[in-house]
Amino acid sequence: MPTMATKMIITGAPVAWLRALDDADGSVALATPIMKFDNIQDGGFTIKAPADAAGGGTGDTIDIARGDSTVIQFTKPSLVIDGVTDNVKSSSTSTGGTVKDEVKFKINEADMDSATWTAFIKKLQGLMGTKVLVCLPTGYTYDAITNTTPADVKPDGYVFLCGKISADLSAAFASNTPTAIELTITGCDVSNTDDDQADTAFATHGFVGIPVKGRTGTTLTPTAMGATDGHLLVAGRIHLLAAA
């Protein structure tokens, strides 16, 4: 019977995965580099509420009150003209705000395939502006973290998100102070690929197991994607899978 020991997350897991995506020509494909992290400090995710449910969207509409308390609403048009060329830079009609989910984690140590911290930062810098697939464990329950069989010490599940690095890469250096860098991935639409193509592309995510430092015999491997999971990812929303 499930108890608090199996239904509460009490601590995070110190690993994460990141890989580049290629969505040229209306299709999506998993690309390189693939980055594996075995020493992260803090991690988490945010599943954003729809803009209208969160009370947003009023700034993107023109509201006119009628005498009987009815509100007449128009969507605000948006037009941006380049002041140098007179060309239209963008033209759109706002839909009340599209929200995208988010994954964050703080990195203590260079990824497993980089020889130095500087090489690792350069690799991250190369991914700025590139669409990526990120995976993060959802954390351990008490029952999982105290399991005496190392191979069975597993997180409750895994969170996946397609997006871009959306915050500056910033590191501070001080005397006798470890340097860490926080990575923020915000979801984005990957391409106009059809569902079948996306499902095929993500059927194998390519994330291999990461041995957990200090826990001999414990290796964390993200749950394999299902045959129809891929199209759920390309909309820039978080996809959760239970640990296998």
C-alpha positions as CSV (number, residue, x, y, z in Angstrom):
1,M,0.0,0.0,0.0
2,P,1.4,3.4,-0.9
3,T,2.6,5.5,2.0
4,M,4.3,8.9,2.5
5,A,7.6,7.1,2.1
6,T,6.6,6.3,-1.5
7,K,4.6,9.4,-2.4
8,M,6.8,12.3,-1.2
9,I,9.9,13.7,-2.9
10,I,12.5,14.4,-0.2
11,T,15.7,15.0,-2.2
12,G,16.9,15.6,-5.7
13,A,19.2,13.5,-7.9
14,P,22.6,14.9,-8.9
15,V,22.5,14.2,-12.7
16,A,21.1,15.7,-15.9
17,W,21.3,15.2,-19.6
18,L,21.4,17.7,-22.5
19,R,21.6,17.3,-26.3
20,A,21.3,19.5,-29.4
21,L,18.4,19.2,-31.8
22,D,18.2,19.9,-35.5
23,D,14.9,21.0,-36.8
24,A,15.8,22.2,-40.3
25,D,13.6,21.5,-43.3
26,G,10.4,21.0,-41.3
27,S,11.6,17.9,-39.5
28,V,13.3,17.2,-36.2
29,A,16.4,15.1,-35.4
30,L,18.5,14.4,-32.4
31,A,22.0,15.9,-32.8
32,T,25.3,16.4,-31.0
33,P,26.8,17.3,-28.7
34,I,25.2,15.1,-26.0
35,M,26.2,16.4,-22.5
36,K,26.0,14.3,-19.3
37,F,26.2,15.9,-15.9
38,D,27.0,13.9,-12.8
39,N,27.4,16.7,-10.3
40,I,24.5,19.1,-10.3
41,Q,23.5,21.1,-7.2
42,D,19.9,22.2,-7.5
43,G,17.3,21.4,-10.1
44,G,13.7,21.8,-10.8
45,F,11.0,22.4,-13.4
46,T,8.0,24.7,-13.9
47,I,4.9,23.8,-15.8
48,K,3.3,27.1,-16.7
49,A,-0.4,27.7,-16.3
50,P,-2.2,28.9,-19.5
51,A,-2.1,32.7,-19.8
52,D,-5.8,33.1,-19.4
53,A,-5.9,30.8,-16.4
54,A,-3.2,32.8,-14.7
55,G,-5.0,36.0,-15.2
56,G,-2.8,37.1,-18.1
57,G,-3.8,38.2,-21.6
58,T,-5.6,41.4,-20.8
59,G,-2.6,43.4,-21.9
60,D,-2.9,41.8,-25.4
61,T,-6.6,42.7,-25.9
62,I,-8.7,45.8,-26.3
63,D,-11.6,45.6,-23.9
64,I,-14.7,47.7,-24.3
65,A,-17.3,47.6,-21.5
66,R,-21.0,47.7,-22.5
67,G,-23.8,49.1,-20.4
68,D,-25.1,45.6,-19.5
69,S,-21.7,44.4,-18.1
70,T,-20.8,42.7,-21.4
71,V,-17.2,43.1,-22.5
72,I,-16.5,43.4,-26.2
73,Q,-12.9,42.2,-26.8
74,F,-10.6,42.7,-29.8
75,T,-7.1,41.2,-30.1
76,K,-4.4,43.9,-30.4
77,P,-2.7,43.8,-33.8
78,S,1.1,44.2,-33.7
79,L,3.3,45.7,-36.5
80,V,7.0,46.5,-36.3
81,I,8.7,48.5,-39.1
82,D,12.4,48.7,-39.5
83,G,13.3,52.4,-39.1
84,V,16.2,52.1,-41.6
85,T,14.8,50.0,-44.4
86,D,11.1,50.7,-43.9
87,N,10.5,47.0,-44.2
88,V,8.1,45.2,-42.0
89,K,10.1,43.3,-39.4
90,S,7.2,41.4,-37.9
91,S,3.5,41.5,-38.1
92,S,1.3,39.4,-35.8
93,T,-2.0,39.3,-34.0
94,S,-1.5,38.6,-30.3
95,T,-3.4,35.6,-28.9
96,G,-3.2,36.6,-25.2
97,G,0.3,35.2,-24.5
98,T,1.7,31.7,-25.1
99,V,3.4,30.3,-22.1
100,K,6.3,27.8,-22.2
101,D,7.5,25.4,-19.5
102,E,11.0,25.6,-17.9
103,V,13.7,23.4,-16.5
104,K,16.6,24.8,-14.4
105,F,19.6,23.2,-12.8
106,K,22.8,24.4,-11.2
107,I,26.1,22.8,-12.4
108,N,29.0,22.2,-10.0
109,E,31.3,20.4,-12.3
110,A,32.1,20.3,-16.1
111,D,30.1,17.7,-18.0
112,M,31.5,14.2,-18.1
113,D,33.0,14.5,-21.6
114,S,34.8,17.8,-21.1
115,A,38.4,17.8,-19.8
116,T,38.2,21.2,-18.2
117,W,35.8,23.8,-16.9
118,T,36.7,26.2,-19.7
119,A,36.1,23.6,-22.4
120,F,32.7,22.9,-20.8
121,I,31.7,26.6,-20.8
122,K,32.7,26.9,-24.5
123,K,30.6,23.9,-25.3
124,L,27.6,25.5,-23.6
125,Q,28.3,28.8,-25.3
126,G,28.1,26.9,-28.6
127,L,24.6,25.7,-27.7
128,M,23.3,29.3,-27.1
129,G,20.5,29.8,-29.6
130,T,20.3,26.1,-30.5
131,K,17.3,24.0,-29.7
132,V,18.0,21.3,-27.2
133,L,16.4,18.3,-25.4
134,V,17.0,18.3,-21.6
135,C,16.3,15.6,-19.1
136,L,16.2,15.8,-15.4
137,P,15.2,13.3,-12.7
138,T,12.2,14.4,-10.6
139,G,13.8,13.4,-7.3
140,Y,13.9,10.6,-4.8
141,T,11.2,9.4,-2.4
142,Y,12.3,8.2,1.1
143,D,11.6,4.6,0.1
144,A,13.9,4.9,-3.0
145,I,16.8,6.8,-1.5
146,T,17.0,4.3,1.5
147,N,16.8,1.2,-0.7
148,T,19.7,-1.2,0.3
149,T,20.0,-2.6,-3.3
150,P,22.1,0.0,-5.2
151,A,20.6,-0.8,-8.6
152,D,17.1,-0.1,-7.2
153,V,17.9,3.4,-6.0
154,K,16.0,5.2,-8.7
155,P,14.3,8.6,-8.9
156,D,10.5,8.7,-9.1
157,G,10.6,9.7,-12.7
158,Y,12.2,11.9,-15.4
159,V,11.2,15.3,-16.9
160,F,11.9,16.0,-20.6
161,L,11.7,19.4,-22.3
162,C,12.6,20.7,-25.8
163,G,13.7,24.3,-25.6
164,K,16.6,26.8,-25.7
165,I,19.0,28.2,-23.1
166,S,17.1,31.3,-22.1
167,A,19.2,32.9,-19.5
168,D,22.7,34.3,-19.5
169,L,25.5,32.0,-18.6
170,S,27.0,33.7,-15.6
171,A,29.8,32.6,-13.3
172,A,31.4,34.5,-10.4
173,F,35.0,33.9,-9.1
174,A,35.9,34.6,-5.5
175,S,38.6,33.4,-3.1
176,N,37.9,29.9,-1.7
177,T,34.4,29.9,-3.2
178,P,33.4,27.1,-5.6
179,T,32.1,28.3,-8.9
180,A,28.7,27.0,-10.2
181,I,26.7,27.9,-13.2
182,E,22.9,27.8,-13.5
183,L,21.3,26.6,-16.7
184,T,17.8,27.6,-17.6
185,I,16.0,25.9,-20.5
186,T,12.7,27.5,-21.6
187,G,10.5,25.4,-23.9
188,C,10.0,26.4,-27.5
189,D,8.2,25.0,-30.6
190,V,10.7,22.8,-32.4
191,S,9.3,22.7,-35.9
192,N,6.2,22.2,-38.0
193,T,7.0,18.5,-38.2
194,D,4.1,16.1,-38.3
195,D,3.3,13.9,-35.3
196,D,4.6,10.7,-36.9
197,Q,7.9,12.2,-37.8
198,A,8.4,13.6,-34.3
199,D,7.4,10.3,-32.6
200,T,10.0,8.5,-34.8
201,A,12.7,11.1,-34.1
202,F,12.3,10.9,-30.3
203,A,11.7,7.1,-30.0
204,T,15.4,6.8,-29.0
205,H,16.5,9.8,-26.9
206,G,20.1,8.6,-26.8
207,F,20.7,9.4,-23.1
208,V,22.9,6.7,-21.5
209,G,23.1,5.9,-17.9
210,I,25.1,8.0,-15.5
211,P,26.8,6.3,-12.5
212,V,26.0,8.3,-9.3
213,K,29.2,9.4,-7.5
214,G,29.4,8.0,-4.0
215,R,26.8,5.3,-4.6
216,T,28.6,2.3,-6.0
217,G,26.3,0.2,-8.2
218,T,23.7,3.0,-8.7
219,T,23.3,4.2,-12.3
220,L,20.5,6.5,-13.4
221,T,19.1,6.0,-16.9
222,P,16.2,8.1,-18.3
223,T,13.1,6.1,-19.1
224,A,12.8,5.2,-22.8
225,M,10.3,7.2,-24.8
226,G,7.1,5.6,-25.9
227,A,6.1,5.2,-29.5
228,T,3.8,8.3,-29.3
229,D,5.8,10.6,-27.0
230,G,7.7,12.6,-29.5
231,H,4.9,14.9,-30.7
232,L,4.2,15.9,-27.1
233,L,7.7,17.3,-26.8
234,V,7.9,19.5,-29.9
235,A,5.3,22.0,-28.6
236,G,7.8,23.1,-25.9
237,R,5.9,21.7,-23.0
238,I,7.2,19.4,-20.3
239,H,6.8,15.7,-20.7
240,L,7.0,13.5,-17.6
241,L,7.8,9.7,-17.6
242,A,7.8,7.5,-14.5
243,A,11.1,5.7,-13.8
244,A,11.3,2.2,-15.4
